[in-house]
């Protein structure tokens, strides 16, 4: 199990790691060969929220980015 962080690594992606398929799929799964569960840090944290984005929309984004389990 790996827990993501809501921090941005500009050299890899402009989005927070929790929302980044470049980090979660390409780097973590493809390049590093990680096969376990990817879980978010709390989605109630300021770094995870975006103005005008519903919880449902965020869930879809995170699933597409490679998240398996959400922490509210």
CHARMM internal coordinates of N, CA and C (Angstrom, degrees):
IC EDIT
DIST 1 N 1 CA 1.4459
DIST 1 CA 1 C 1.5243
ANGL 1 N 1 CA 1 C 108.69
DIST 1 C 2 N 1.3178
ANGL 1 CA 1 C 2 N 114.99
DIHE 1 N 1 CA 1 C 2 N 136.51
DIST 2 N 2 CA 1.4681
ANGL 1 C 2 N 2 CA 121.63
DIHE 1 CA 1 C 2 N 2 CA 175.59
DIST 2 CA 2 C 1.5158
ANGL 2 N 2 CA 2 C 108.14
DIHE 1 C 2 N 2 CA 2 C -126.76
DIST 2 C 3 N 1.3422
ANGL 2 CA 2 C 3 N 116.75
DIHE 2 N 2 CA 2 C 3 N 134.40
DIST 3 N 3 CA 1.4657
ANGL 2 C 3 N 3 CA 121.32
DIHE 2 CA 2 C 3 N 3 CA 175.20
DIST 3 CA 3 C 1.5220
ANGL 3 N 3 CA 3 C 108.39
DIHE 2 C 3 N 3 CA 3 C -101.68
DIST 3 C 4 N 1.3174
ANGL 3 CA 3 C 4 N 115.45
DIHE 3 N 3 CA 3 C 4 N 128.39
DIST 4 N 4 CA 1.4515
ANGL 3 C 4 N 4 CA 120.67
DIHE 3 CA 3 C 4 N 4 CA 178.41
DIST 4 CA 4 C 1.5205
ANGL 4 N 4 CA 4 C 110.91
DIHE 3 C 4 N 4 CA 4 C -79.39
DIST 4 C 5 N 1.3173
ANGL 4 CA 4 C 5 N 114.95
DIHE 4 N 4 CA 4 C 5 N 165.82
DIST 5 N 5 CA 1.4653
ANGL 4 C 5 N 5 CA 121.90
DIHE 4 CA 4 C 5 N 5 CA 176.70
DIST 5 CA 5 C 1.5218
ANGL 5 N 5 CA 5 C 108.23
DIHE 4 C 5 N 5 CA 5 C -118.79
DIST 5 C 6 N 1.3171
ANGL 5 CA 5 C 6 N 115.97
DIHE 5 N 5 CA 5 C 6 N 152.11
DIST 6 N 6 CA 1.4686
ANGL 5 C 6 N 6 CA 121.19
DIHE 5 CA 5 C 6 N 6 CA 178.52
DIST 6 CA 6 C 1.5250
ANGL 6 N 6 CA 6 C 109.66
DIHE 5 C 6 N 6 CA 6 C -91.52
DIST 6 C 7 N 1.3045
ANGL 6 CA 6 C 7 N 116.45
DIHE 6 N 6 CA 6 C 7 N 47.76
DIST 7 N 7 CA 1.4639
ANGL 6 C 7 N 7 CA 121.45
DIHE 6 CA 6 C 7 N 7 CA 179.85
DIST 7 CA 7 C 1.5295
ANGL 7 N 7 CA 7 C 108.90
DIHE 6 C 7 N 7 CA 7 C -115.92
DIST 7 C 8 N 1.3157
ANGL 7 CA 7 C 8 N 115.13
DIHE 7 N 7 CA 7 C 8 N 154.83
DIST 8 N 8 CA 1.4629
ANGL 7 C 8 N 8 CA 120.92
DIHE 7 CA 7 C 8 N 8 CA -178.46
DIST 8 CA 8 C 1.5271
ANGL 8 N 8 CA 8 C 109.06
DIHE 7 C 8 N 8 CA 8 C -101.79
DIST 8 C 9 N 1.3093
ANGL 8 CA 8 C 9 N 115.55
DIHE 8 N 8 CA 8 C 9 N 133.32
DIST 9 N 9 CA 1.4608
ANGL 8 C 9 N 9 CA 123.46
DIHE 8 CA 8 C 9 N 9 CA 173.84
DIST 9 CA 9 C 1.5251
ANGL 9 N 9 CA 9 C 106.47
DIHE 8 C 9 N 9 CA 9 C -114.01
DIST 9 C 10 N 1.3434
ANGL 9 CA 9 C 10 N 117.93
DIHE 9 N 9 CA 9 C 10 N 88.41
DIST 10 N 10 CA 1.4644
ANGL 9 C 10 N 10 CA 121.80
DIHE 9 CA 9 C 10 N 10 CA -172.13
DIST 10 CA 10 C 1.5297
ANGL 10 N 10 CA 10 C 114.85
DIHE 9 C 10 N 10 CA 10 C -54.72
DIST 10 C 11 N 1.3069
ANGL 10 CA 10 C 11 N 117.96
DIHE 10 N 10 CA 10 C 11 N -27.47
DIST 11 N 11 CA 1.4620
ANGL 10 C 11 N 11 CA 119.75
DIHE 10 CA 10 C 11 N 11 CA 178.94
DIST 11 CA 11 C 1.5290
ANGL 11 N 11 CA 11 C 111.45
DIHE 10 C 11 N 11 CA 11 C -69.48
DIST 11 C 12 N 1.3427
ANGL 11 CA 11 C 12 N 116.64
DIHE 11 N 11 CA 11 C 12 N -20.12
DIST 12 N 12 CA 1.4619
ANGL 11 C 12 N 12 CA 120.86
DIHE 11 CA 11 C 12 N 12 CA -178.36
DIST 12 CA 12 C 1.5226
ANGL 12 N 12 CA 12 C 113.12
DIHE 11 C 12 N 12 CA 12 C -107.29
DIST 12 C 13 N 1.3493
ANGL 12 CA 12 C 13 N 116.97
DIHE 12 N 12 CA 12 C 13 N -38.03
DIST 13 N 13 CA 1.4614
ANGL 12 C 13 N 13 CA 121.32
DIHE 12 CA 12 C 13 N 13 CA -176.39
DIST 13 CA 13 C 1.5235
ANGL 13 N 13 CA 13 C 108.53
DIHE 12 C 13 N 13 CA 13 C -168.60
DIST 13 C 14 N 1.3281
ANGL 13 CA 13 C 14 N 116.62
DIHE 13 N 13 CA 13 C 14 N 153.16
DIST 14 N 14 CA 1.4654
ANGL 13 C 14 N 14 CA 121.21
DIHE 13 CA 13 C 14 N 14 CA 177.46
DIST 14 CA 14 C 1.5270
ANGL 14 N 14 CA 14 C 112.49
DIHE 13 C 14 N 14 CA 14 C -85.35
DIST 14 C 15 N 1.3288
ANGL 14 CA 14 C 15 N 116.90
DIHE 14 N 14 CA 14 C 15 N -9.72
DIST 15 N 15 CA 1.4678
ANGL 14 C 15 N 15 CA 121.53
DIHE 14 CA 14 C 15 N 15 CA 179.33
DIST 15 CA 15 C 1.5193
ANGL 15 N 15 CA 15 C 109.99
DIHE 14 C 15 N 15 CA 15 C -94.73
DIST 15 C 16 N 1.3411
ANGL 15 CA 15 C 16 N 117.37
DIHE 15 N 15 CA 15 C 16 N 156.68
DIST 16 N 16 CA 1.4635
ANGL 15 C 16 N 16 CA 119.53
DIHE 15 CA 15 C 16 N 16 CA 174.81
DIST 16 CA 16 C 1.5333
ANGL 16 N 16 CA 16 C 110.13
DIHE 15 C 16 N 16 CA 16 C -58.06
DIST 16 C 17 N 1.3133
ANGL 16 CA 16 C 17 N 116.60
DIHE 16 N 16 CA 16 C 17 N 149.48
DIST 17 N 17 CA 1.4654
ANGL 16 C 17 N 17 CA 121.50
DIHE 16 CA 16 C 17 N 17 CA -177.19
DIST 17 CA 17 C 1.5245
ANGL 17 N 17 CA 17 C 111.92
DIHE 16 C 17 N 17 CA 17 C -53.25
DIST 17 C 18 N 1.3197
ANGL 17 CA 17 C 18 N 117.60
DIHE 17 N 17 CA 17 C 18 N -36.82
DIST 18 N 18 CA 1.4621
ANGL 17 C 18 N 18 CA 121.60
DIHE 17 CA 17 C 18 N 18 CA -179.81
DIST 18 CA 18 C 1.5283
ANGL 18 N 18 CA 18 C 112.24
DIHE 17 C 18 N 18 CA 18 C -60.81
DIST 18 C 19 N 1.3269
ANGL 18 CA 18 C 19 N 117.60
DIHE 18 N 18 CA 18 C 19 N -27.17
DIST 19 N 19 CA 1.4621
ANGL 18 C 19 N 19 CA 122.32
DIHE 18 CA 18 C 19 N 19 CA -178.08
DIST 19 CA 19 C 1.5283
ANGL 19 N 19 CA 19 C 113.16
DIHE 18 C 19 N 19 CA 19 C -104.55
DIST 19 C 20 N 1.3048
ANGL 19 CA 19 C 20 N 118.08
DIHE 19 N 19 CA 19 C 20 N 6.70
DIST 20 N 20 CA 1.4535
ANGL 19 C 20 N 20 CA 121.68
DIHE 19 CA 19 C 20 N 20 CA -170.20
DIST 20 CA 20 C 1.5243
ANGL 20 N 20 CA 20 C 113.82
DIHE 19 C 20 N 20 CA 20 C -103.75
DIST 20 C 21 N 1.3224
ANGL 20 CA 20 C 21 N 117.31
DIHE 20 N 20 CA 20 C 21 N 111.18
DIST 21 N 21 CA 1.4663
ANGL 20 C 21 N 21 CA 119.95
DIHE 20 CA 20 C 21 N 21 CA 174.48
DIST 21 CA 21 C 1.5270
ANGL 21 N 21 CA 21 C 110.80
DIHE 20 C 21 N 21 CA 21 C -69.22
DIST 21 C 22 N 1.3336
ANGL 21 CA 21 C 22 N 116.80
DIHE 21 N 21 CA 21 C 22 N -26.72
DIST 22 N 22 CA 1.4704
ANGL 21 C 22 N 22 CA 119.69
DIHE 21 CA 21 C 22 N 22 CA 176.37
DIST 22 CA 22 C 1.5235
ANGL 22 N 22 CA 22 C 110.51
DIHE 21 C 22 N 22 CA 22 C -61.84
DIST 22 C 23 N 1.3152
ANGL 22 CA 22 C 23 N 116.70
DIHE 22 N 22 CA 22 C 23 N -36.23
DIST 23 N 23 CA 1.4644
ANGL 22 C 23 N 23 CA 120.81
DIHE 22 CA 22 C 23 N 23 CA 179.84
DIST 23 CA 23 C 1.5285
ANGL 23 N 23 CA 23 C 110.98
DIHE 22 C 23 N 23 CA 23 C -86.10
DIST 23 C 24 N 1.3263
ANGL 23 CA 23 C 24 N 117.46
DIHE 23 N 23 CA 23 C 24 N -49.13
DIST 24 N 24 CA 1.4633
ANGL 23 C 24 N 24 CA 120.26
DIHE 23 CA 23 C 24 N 24 CA -173.71
DIST 24 CA 24 C 1.5224
ANGL 24 N 24 CA 24 C 113.69
DIHE 23 C 24 N 24 CA 24 C -75.38
DIST 24 C 25 N 1.3159
ANGL 24 CA 24 C 25 N 117.45
DIHE 24 N 24 CA 24 C 25 N -41.12
DIST 25 N 25 CA 1.4679
ANGL 24 C 25 N 25 CA 119.85
DIHE 24 CA 24 C 25 N 25 CA -178.79
DIST 25 CA 25 C 1.5268
ANGL 25 N 25 CA 25 C 111.85
DIHE 24 C 25 N 25 CA 25 C -91.04
DIST 25 C 26 N 1.3244
ANGL 25 CA 25 C 26 N 115.88
DIHE 25 N 25 CA 25 C 26 N -56.94
DIST 26 N 26 CA 1.4632
ANGL 25 C 26 N 26 CA 119.19
DIHE 25 CA 25 C 26 N 26 CA -174.13
DIST 26 CA 26 C 1.5225
ANGL 26 N 26 CA 26 C 112.25
DIHE 25 C 26 N 26 CA 26 C -67.23
DIST 26 C 27 N 1.3258
ANGL 26 CA 26 C 27 N 117.21
DIHE 26 N 26 CA 26 C 27 N -56.26
DIST 27 N 27 CA 1.4619
ANGL 26 C 27 N 27 CA 120.32
DIHE 26 CA 26 C 27 N 27 CA -176.30
DIST 27 CA 27 C 1.5324
ANGL 27 N 27 CA 27 C 112.09
DIHE 26 C 27 N 27 CA 27 C -73.37
DIST 27 C 28 N 1.3317
ANGL 27 CA 27 C 28 N 116.38
DIHE 27 N 27 CA 27 C 28 N -56.90
DIST 28 N 28 CA 1.4583
ANGL 27 C 28 N 28 CA 120.43
DIHE 27 CA 27 C 28 N 28 CA -172.99
DIST 28 CA 28 C 1.5329
ANGL 28 N 28 CA 28 C 112.43
DIHE 27 C 28 N 28 CA 28 C -68.69
DIST 28 C 29 N 1.3074
ANGL 28 CA 28 C 29 N 117.06
DIHE 28 N 28 CA 28 C 29 N -51.92
DIST 29 N 29 CA 1.4745
ANGL 28 C 29 N 29 CA 119.99
DIHE 28 CA 28 C 29 N 29 CA -174.42
DIST 29 CA 29 C 1.5283
ANGL 29 N 29 CA 29 C 112.49
DIHE 28 C 29 N 29 CA 29 C -83.27
DIST 29 C 30 N 1.3323
ANGL 29 CA 29 C 30 N 116.98
DIHE 29 N 29 CA 29 C 30 N -52.49
DIST 30 N 30 CA 1.4672
ANGL 29 C 30 N 30 CA 119.75
DIHE 29 CA 29 C 30 N 30 CA -175.24
DIST 30 CA 30 C 1.5283
ANGL 30 N 30 CA 30 C 112.56
DIHE 29 C 30 N 30 CA 30 C -73.54
DIST 30 C 31 N 1.3212
ANGL 30 CA 30 C 31 N 116.62
DIHE 30 N 30 CA 30 C 31 N -55.16
DIST 31 N 31 CA 1.4670
ANGL 30 C 31 N 31 CA 120.18
DIHE 30 CA 30 C 31 N 31 CA -175.08
DIST 31 CA 31 C 1.5292
ANGL 31 N 31 CA 31 C 112.92
DIHE 30 C 31 N 31 CA 31 C -73.80
DIST 31 C 32 N 1.3358
ANGL 31 CA 31 C 32 N 116.66
DIHE 31 N 31 CA 31 C 32 N -41.57
DIST 32 N 32 CA 1.4654
ANGL 31 C 32 N 32 CA 119.89
DIHE 31 CA 31 C 32 N 32 CA -175.63
DIST 32 CA 32 C 1.5257
ANGL 32 N 32 CA 32 C 113.01
DIHE 31 C 32 N 32 CA 32 C -94.72
DIST 32 C 33 N 1.3352
ANGL 32 CA 32 C 33 N 116.66
DIHE 32 N 32 CA 32 C 33 N -12.16
DIST 33 N 33 CA 1.4607
ANGL 32 C 33 N 33 CA 120.86
DIHE 32 CA 32 C 33 N 33 CA 176.84
DIST 33 CA 33 C 1.5218
ANGL 33 N 33 CA 33 C 115.50
DIHE 32 C 33 N 33 CA 33 C 75.20
DIST 33 C 34 N 1.3383
ANGL 33 CA 33 C 34 N 117.46
DIHE 33 N 33 CA 33 C 34 N 20.19
DIST 34 N 34 CA 1.4694
ANGL 33 C 34 N 34 CA 120.71
DIHE 33 CA 33 C 34 N 34 CA -179.84
DIST 34 CA 34 C 1.5255
ANGL 34 N 34 CA 34 C 109.78
DIHE 33 C 34 N 34 CA 34 C -68.03
DIST 34 C 35 N 1.3347
ANGL 34 CA 34 C 35 N 117.26
DIHE 34 N 34 CA 34 C 35 N 129.39
DIST 35 N 35 CA 1.4635
ANGL 34 C 35 N 35 CA 122.20
DIHE 34 CA 34 C 35 N 35 CA -178.76
DIST 35 CA 35 C 1.5245
ANGL 35 N 35 CA 35 C 113.19
DIHE 34 C 35 N 35 CA 35 C -118.44
DIST 35 C 36 N 1.3216
ANGL 35 CA 35 C 36 N 117.34
DIHE 35 N 35 CA 35 C 36 N 4.97
DIST 36 N 36 CA 1.4595
ANGL 35 C 36 N 36 CA 121.16
DIHE 35 CA 35 C 36 N 36 CA -177.73
DIST 36 CA 36 C 1.5169
ANGL 36 N 36 CA 36 C 113.11
DIHE 35 C 36 N 36 CA 36 C -85.39
DIST 36 C 37 N 1.3175
ANGL 36 CA 36 C 37 N 115.01
DIHE 36 N 36 CA 36 C 37 N -165.08
DIST 37 N 37 CA 1.4592
ANGL 36 C 37 N 37 CA 123.52
DIHE 36 CA 36 C 37 N 37 CA -178.08
DIST 37 CA 37 C 1.5264
ANGL 37 N 37 CA 37 C 109.82
DIHE 36 C 37 N 37 CA 37 C -86.46
DIST 37 C 38 N 1.3373
ANGL 37 CA 37 C 38 N 115.64
DIHE 37 N 37 CA 37 C 38 N 135.70
DIST 38 N 38 CA 1.4636
ANGL 37 C 38 N 38 CA 122.15
DIHE 37 CA 37 C 38 N 38 CA 174.28
DIST 38 CA 38 C 1.5285
ANGL 38 N 38 CA 38 C 107.14
DIHE 37 C 38 N 38 CA 38 C -104.48
DIST 38 C 39 N 1.3314
ANGL 38 CA 38 C 39 N 116.27
DIHE 38 N 38 CA 38 C 39 N 120.10
DIST 39 N 39 CA 1.4632
ANGL 38 C 39 N 39 CA 122.04
DIHE 38 CA 38 C 39 N 39 CA -177.90
DIST 39 CA 39 C 1.5289
ANGL 39 N 39 CA 39 C 108.87
DIHE 38 C 39 N 39 CA 39 C -117.72
DIST 39 C 40 N 1.3193
ANGL 39 CA 39 C 40 N 116.25
DIHE 39 N 39 CA 39 C 40 N 145.59
DIST 40 N 40 CA 1.4628
ANGL 39 C 40 N 40 CA 120.25
DIHE 39 CA 39 C 40 N 40 CA 178.14
DIST 40 CA 40 C 1.5198
ANGL 40 N 40 CA 40 C 109.84
DIHE 39 C 40 N 40 CA 40 C -80.40
DIST 40 C 41 N 1.3115
ANGL 40 CA 40 C 41 N 115.37
DIHE 40 N 40 CA 40 C 41 N 158.32
DIST 41 N 41 CA 1.4554
ANGL 40 C 41 N 41 CA 120.78
DIHE 40 CA 40 C 41 N 41 CA 163.42
DIST 41 CA 41 C 1.5355
ANGL 41 N 41 CA 41 C 104.35
DIHE 40 C 41 N 41 CA 41 C -75.26
DIST 41 C 42 N 1.3035
ANGL 41 CA 41 C 42 N 119.36
DIHE 41 N 41 CA 41 C 42 N 177.68
DIST 42 N 42 CA 1.4586
ANGL 41 C 42 N 42 CA 121.96
DIHE 41 CA 41 C 42 N 42 CA -176.64
DIST 42 CA 42 C 1.5297
ANGL 42 N 42 CA 42 C 111.88
DIHE 41 C 42 N 42 CA 42 C -54.89
DIST 42 C 43 N 1.3063
ANGL 42 CA 42 C 43 N 116.01
DIHE 42 N 42 CA 42 C 43 N 128.85
DIST 43 N 43 CA 1.4610
ANGL 42 C 43 N 43 CA 121.17
DIHE 42 CA 42 C 43 N 43 CA 177.61
DIST 43 CA 43 C 1.5217
ANGL 43 N 43 CA 43 C 112.00
DIHE 42 C 43 N 43 CA 43 C -79.73
DIST 43 C 44 N 1.3266
ANGL 43 CA 43 C 44 N 117.53
DIHE 43 N 43 CA 43 C 44 N -0.59
DIST 44 N 44 CA 1.4597
ANGL 43 C 44 N 44 CA 122.20
DIHE 43 CA 43 C 44 N 44 CA 175.41
DIST 44 CA 44 C 1.5302
ANGL 44 N 44 CA 44 C 111.37
DIHE 43 C 44 N 44 CA 44 C -87.67
DIST 44 C 45 N 1.3122
ANGL 44 CA 44 C 45 N 117.04
DIHE 44 N 44 CA 44 C 45 N -7.98
DIST 45 N 45 CA 1.4694
ANGL 44 C 45 N 45 CA 121.06
DIHE 44 CA 44 C 45 N 45 CA -179.81
DIST 45 CA 45 C 1.5250
ANGL 45 N 45 CA 45 C 110.05
DIHE 44 C 45 N 45 CA 45 C -71.48
DIST 45 C 46 N 1.3174
ANGL 45 CA 45 C 46 N 116.62
DIHE 45 N 45 CA 45 C 46 N 148.85
DIST 46 N 46 CA 1.4649
ANGL 45 C 46 N 46 CA 121.66
DIHE 45 CA 45 C 46 N 46 CA -178.57
DIST 46 CA 46 C 1.5229
ANGL 46 N 46 CA 46 C 111.89
DIHE 45 C 46 N 46 CA 46 C -57.97
DIST 46 C 47 N 1.3087
ANGL 46 CA 46 C 47 N 118.03
DIHE 46 N 46 CA 46 C 47 N -36.50
DIST 47 N 47 CA 1.4593
ANGL 46 C 47 N 47 CA 121.46
DIHE 46 CA 46 C 47 N 47 CA -178.68
DIST 47 CA 47 C 1.5169
ANGL 47 N 47 CA 47 C 114.13
DIHE 46 C 47 N 47 CA 47 C -67.92
DIST 47 C 48 N 1.3326
ANGL 47 CA 47 C 48 N 116.57
DIHE 47 N 47 CA 47 C 48 N -14.74
DIST 48 N 48 CA 1.4584
ANGL 47 C 48 N 48 CA 120.78
DIHE 47 CA 47 C 48 N 48 CA -179.08
DIST 48 CA 48 C 1.5194
ANGL 48 N 48 CA 48 C 112.67
DIHE 47 C 48 N 48 CA 48 C -96.58
DIST 48 C 49 N 1.3238
ANGL 48 CA 48 C 49 N 116.82
DIHE 48 N 48 CA 48 C 49 N -15.64
DIST 49 N 49 CA 1.4671
ANGL 48 C 49 N 49 CA 120.30
DIHE 48 CA 48 C 49 N 49 CA -174.60
DIST 49 CA 49 C 1.5312
ANGL 49 N 49 CA 49 C 111.62
DIHE 48 C 49 N 49 CA 49 C -93.57
DIST 49 C 50 N 1.3291
ANGL 49 CA 49 C 50 N 114.56
DIHE 49 N 49 CA 49 C 50 N 148.74
DIST 50 N 50 CA 1.4574
ANGL 49 C 50 N 50 CA 121.26
DIHE 49 CA 49 C 50 N 50 CA 174.72
DIST 50 CA 50 C 1.5180
ANGL 50 N 50 CA 50 C 108.23
DIHE 49 C 50 N 50 CA 50 C -133.44
DIST 50 C 51 N 1.3110
ANGL 50 CA 50 C 51 N 116.49
DIHE 50 N 50 CA 50 C 51 N 134.33
DIST 51 N 51 CA 1.4623
ANGL 50 C 51 N 51 CA 120.87
DIHE 50 CA 50 C 51 N 51 CA 179.18
DIST 51 CA 51 C 1.5266
ANGL 51 N 51 CA 51 C 109.97
DIHE 50 C 51 N 51 CA 51 C -59.85
DIST 51 C 52 N 1.3151
ANGL 51 CA 51 C 52 N 115.87
DIHE 51 N 51 CA 51 C 52 N 132.91
DIST 52 N 52 CA 1.4561
ANGL 51 C 52 N 52 CA 121.51
DIHE 51 CA 51 C 52 N 52 CA 175.89
DIST 52 CA 52 C 1.5188
ANGL 52 N 52 CA 52 C 114.94
DIHE 51 C 52 N 52 CA 52 C 80.99
DIST 52 C 53 N 1.3264
ANGL 52 CA 52 C 53 N 118.68
DIHE 52 N 52 CA 52 C 53 N 2.43
DIST 53 N 53 CA 1.4603
ANGL 52 C 53 N 53 CA 121.70
DIHE 52 CA 52 C 53 N 53 CA 179.73
DIST 53 CA 53 C 1.5277
ANGL 53 N 53 CA 53 C 108.40
DIHE 52 C 53 N 53 CA 53 C -105.81
DIST 53 C 54 N 1.3262
ANGL 53 CA 53 C 54 N 116.24
DIHE 53 N 53 CA 53 C 54 N 121.82
DIST 54 N 54 CA 1.4632
ANGL 53 C 54 N 54 CA 120.26
DIHE 53 CA 53 C 54 N 54 CA -179.41
DIST 54 CA 54 C 1.5294
ANGL 54 N 54 CA 54 C 110.30
DIHE 53 C 54 N 54 CA 54 C -74.81
DIST 54 C 55 N 1.3265
ANGL 54 CA 54 C 55 N 115.80
DIHE 54 N 54 CA 54 C 55 N 164.48
DIST 55 N 55 CA 1.4682
ANGL 54 C 55 N 55 CA 120.19
DIHE 54 CA 54 C 55 N 55 CA 177.33
DIST 55 CA 55 C 1.5269
ANGL 55 N 55 CA 55 C 110.52
DIHE 54 C 55 N 55 CA 55 C -60.95
DIST 55 C 56 N 1.3216
ANGL 55 CA 55 C 56 N 116.62
DIHE 55 N 55 CA 55 C 56 N -38.18
DIST 56 N 56 CA 1.4654
ANGL 55 C 56 N 56 CA 120.73
DIHE 55 CA 55 C 56 N 56 CA 178.64
DIST 56 CA 56 C 1.5226
ANGL 56 N 56 CA 56 C 112.37
DIHE 55 C 56 N 56 CA 56 C -63.91
DIST 56 C 57 N 1.3261
ANGL 56 CA 56 C 57 N 115.88
DIHE 56 N 56 CA 56 C 57 N -44.17
DIST 57 N 57 CA 1.4657
ANGL 56 C 57 N 57 CA 120.19
DIHE 56 CA 56 C 57 N 57 CA 177.61
DIST 57 CA 57 C 1.5278
ANGL 57 N 57 CA 57 C 110.99
DIHE 56 C 57 N 57 CA 57 C -63.01
DIST 57 C 58 N 1.3220
ANGL 57 CA 57 C 58 N 115.80
DIHE 57 N 57 CA 57 C 58 N -41.14
DIST 58 N 58 CA 1.4586
ANGL 57 C 58 N 58 CA 119.63
DIHE 57 CA 57 C 58 N 58 CA 179.05
DIST 58 CA 58 C 1.5266
ANGL 58 N 58 CA 58 C 110.58
DIHE 57 C 58 N 58 CA 58 C -64.91
DIST 58 C 59 N 1.3194
ANGL 58 CA 58 C 59 N 117.00
DIHE 58 N 58 CA 58 C 59 N -40.89
DIST 59 N 59 CA 1.4640
ANGL 58 C 59 N 59 CA 120.58
DIHE 58 CA 58 C 59 N 59 CA 178.76
DIST 59 CA 59 C 1.5242
ANGL 59 N 59 CA 59 C 111.23
DIHE 58 C 59 N 59 CA 59 C -59.45
DIST 59 C 60 N 1.3172
ANGL 59 CA 59 C 60 N 116.75
DIHE 59 N 59 CA 59 C 60 N -42.53
DIST 60 N 60 CA 1.4678
ANGL 59 C 60 N 60 CA 120.60
DIHE 59 CA 59 C 60 N 60 CA 178.65
DIST 60 CA 60 C 1.5213
ANGL 60 N 60 CA 60 C 110.55
DIHE 59 C 60 N 60 CA 60 C -63.78
DIST 60 C 61 N 1.3239
ANGL 60 CA 60 C 61 N 117.39
DIHE 60 N 60 CA 60 C 61 N -44.02
DIST 61 N 61 CA 1.4685
ANGL 60 C 61 N 61 CA 121.32
DIHE 60 CA 60 C 61 N 61 CA 177.78
DIST 61 CA 61 C 1.5248
ANGL 61 N 61 CA 61 C 111.46
DIHE 60 C 61 N 61 CA 61 C -57.84
DIST 61 C 62 N 1.3280
ANGL 61 CA 61 C 62 N 115.01
DIHE 61 N 61 CA 61 C 62 N -45.76
DIST 62 N 62 CA 1.4569
ANGL 61 C 62 N 62 CA 119.90
DIHE 61 CA 61 C 62 N 62 CA -176.96
DIST 62 CA 62 C 1.5217
ANGL 62 N 62 CA 62 C 111.67
DIHE 61 C 62 N 62 CA 62 C -67.87
DIST 62 C 63 N 1.3153
ANGL 62 CA 62 C 63 N 117.60
DIHE 62 N 62 CA 62 C 63 N -39.55
DIST 63 N 63 CA 1.4616
ANGL 62 C 63 N 63 CA 120.26
DIHE 62 CA 62 C 63 N 63 CA 176.02
DIST 63 CA 63 C 1.5212
ANGL 63 N 63 CA 63 C 111.10
DIHE 62 C 63 N 63 CA 63 C -60.83
DIST 63 C 64 N 1.3219
ANGL 63 CA 63 C 64 N 116.54
DIHE 63 N 63 CA 63 C 64 N -43.93
DIST 64 N 64 CA 1.4677
ANGL 63 C 64 N 64 CA 120.88
DIHE 63 CA 63 C 64 N 64 CA 178.82
DIST 64 CA 64 C 1.5254
ANGL 64 N 64 CA 64 C 111.86
DIHE 63 C 64 N 64 CA 64 C -66.24
DIST 64 C 65 N 1.3232
ANGL 64 CA 64 C 65 N 116.69
DIHE 64 N 64 CA 64 C 65 N -29.64
DIST 65 N 65 CA 1.4642
ANGL 64 C 65 N 65 CA 120.65
DIHE 64 CA 64 C 65 N 65 CA 179.60
DIST 65 CA 65 C 1.5235
ANGL 65 N 65 CA 65 C 111.88
DIHE 64 C 65 N 65 CA 65 C -75.62
DIST 65 C 66 N 1.3487
ANGL 65 CA 65 C 66 N 116.45
DIHE 65 N 65 CA 65 C 66 N -21.74
DIST 66 N 66 CA 1.4494
ANGL 65 C 66 N 66 CA 119.18
DIHE 65 CA 65 C 66 N 66 CA 178.56
DIST 66 CA 66 C 1.5141
ANGL 66 N 66 CA 66 C 116.13
DIHE 65 C 66 N 66 CA 66 C 120.85
DIST 66 C 67 N 1.3323
ANGL 66 CA 66 C 67 N 117.31
DIHE 66 N 66 CA 66 C 67 N 10.28
DIST 67 N 67 CA 1.4578
ANGL 66 C 67 N 67 CA 121.63
DIHE 66 CA 66 C 67 N 67 CA 178.39
DIST 67 CA 67 C 1.5290
ANGL 67 N 67 CA 67 C 109.40
DIHE 66 C 67 N 67 CA 67 C -78.13
DIST 67 C 68 N 1.3339
ANGL 67 CA 67 C 68 N 116.78
DIHE 67 N 67 CA 67 C 68 N 139.21
DIST 68 N 68 CA 1.4571
ANGL 67 C 68 N 68 CA 122.40
DIHE 67 CA 67 C 68 N 68 CA 178.88
DIST 68 CA 68 C 1.5255
ANGL 68 N 68 CA 68 C 112.84
DIHE 67 C 68 N 68 CA 68 C -104.16
DIST 68 C 69 N 1.3332
ANGL 68 CA 68 C 69 N 117.41
DIHE 68 N 68 CA 68 C 69 N -30.39
DIST 69 N 69 CA 1.4575
ANGL 68 C 69 N 69 CA 121.77
DIHE 68 CA 68 C 69 N 69 CA -172.34
DIST 69 CA 69 C 1.5301
ANGL 69 N 69 CA 69 C 108.81
DIHE 68 C 69 N 69 CA 69 C -140.32
DIST 69 C 70 N 1.3406
ANGL 69 CA 69 C 70 N 115.90
DIHE 69 N 69 CA 69 C 70 N 133.09
DIST 70 N 70 CA 1.4653
ANGL 69 C 70 N 70 CA 121.60
DIHE 69 CA 69 C 70 N 70 CA -178.51
DIST 70 CA 70 C 1.5267
ANGL 70 N 70 CA 70 C 110.60
DIHE 69 C 70 N 70 CA 70 C -103.09
DIST 70 C 71 N 1.3389
ANGL 70 CA 70 C 71 N 116.56
DIHE 70 N 70 CA 70 C 71 N 140.25
DIST 71 N 71 CA 1.4636
ANGL 70 C 71 N 71 CA 122.60
DIHE 70 CA 70 C 71 N 71 CA 172.87
DIST 71 CA 71 C 1.5159
ANGL 71 N 71 CA 71 C 107.11
DIHE 70 C 71 N 71 CA 71 C -113.32
DIST 71 C 72 N 1.3196
ANGL 71 CA 71 C 72 N 116.95
DIHE 71 N 71 CA 71 C 72 N 119.44
DIST 72 N 72 CA 1.4532
ANGL 71 C 72 N 72 CA 121.47
DIHE 71 CA 71 C 72 N 72 CA -177.83
DIST 72 CA 72 C 1.4914
ANGL 72 N 72 CA 72 C 111.52
DIHE 71 C 72 N 72 CA 72 C -88.42
END
COOR INIT
IC SEED 1 N 1 CA 1 C
IC BUILD
